[in-house]
Amino acid sequence: MKLVGIAIGLCLMLQQAVATNLVPNNSFETNSAIPTGYGQWYDCTTWNDVNNYPLFAWPYASPDYMHTSATSLSGVHLPSTTFGTINAHTGNAVMGLAMWLASTANFREYIAIQLSAPMTIGTAYEISFYISNGTNNYNGSSCDHIGVDLSTAPLTQVDHEPINITPECDYVNQLWSTGWTQVSFQYTPSSAFQYITIGHFKDDANTAHTYHGPGADGAYYFIDDVVVQPLTTLPVELISFNGMNVPEGNLLEWQTASEFNTDHFVVERIDDGTVFAAIGEVSAAGFSASSSSYSFVDEWPFPAAGYYRLRIVDRDGTEEYSHVILVSGPVSAATVQVMVIPEAHEIR
């Protein structure tokens, strides 16, 4: 089963990942040494670069391990690195890799790791990571087809050539973001995969790229917080979550197919571009084997557009979140499929 991206639409069984992440050292915090220069991926414990050349030497592809404790002259000191300015999404470290370069044909860098346990055949998983181009970029381009390959054996690369496979998870659009953006997939394996490799698996002839500047014409990305973890179904089966602008404000409507032990819904809105904040509360049916409908009016919406989500609170205090919708302007219902959105800090 191949899945291109994650498309969360109006007909969705609401799901939430459990806390068992199969990626060891998923935020690159554990290391054998603080990096002192470029290409020192090997300082980051358990990660590798698929060609396993242990030094920074042309023409070998060598991802860059970056850390807040690296010296400012090393080029890999966070937040001000040679390749761009960026703070780690969490912790003190990130990985950086070139996914396309105009100056060198078919140059690809990858990061890979063995999972702590094989994936279970037939179980649905969340596969995600945070990605950014940073600011003051050394390479100022974006590219498409940033993907995640899952395999039963490690992938190999001779020096810097594209790995000629079709990854299980492929974000087909071009990504360009100066802040952290989460790319998330849902995937059900048909094999007991135990290795994950992140990178760009297309050759130059099949790569779309756009120069944004400044810097050279190349696509370089920072990666943090890699997740591979099973999904479990919540007690709420959410059929739809819609929004539209009406004379009274922004009308939000949602419907559940069934509920078990739900207490209430908290309506949340992004208030400053980054942070979700609660703006209202709606009581839930609690226990229901049939469909239930709910609505809420945001009487003081933003003039242009607003992002909304639902926080579903169970009677035992457990909290989970719906997907995010966009309501814009005095027009008819406007919903979006959520694939990639800027990071929004959760308020509980």
Helices and strands as residue ranges (DSSP letters): E 15-17, G 41-43, E 47-48, E 64-67, E 80-81, E 84-85, E 93-101, E 111-114, E 125-132, E 141-143, E 146-151, E 169-171, E 181-187, E 195-200, G 204-206, E 209-211, E 218-233, E 237-246, E 249-260, E 262-270, E 276-283, E 287-288, E 292-298, E 305-314, E 319-321, E 325-328
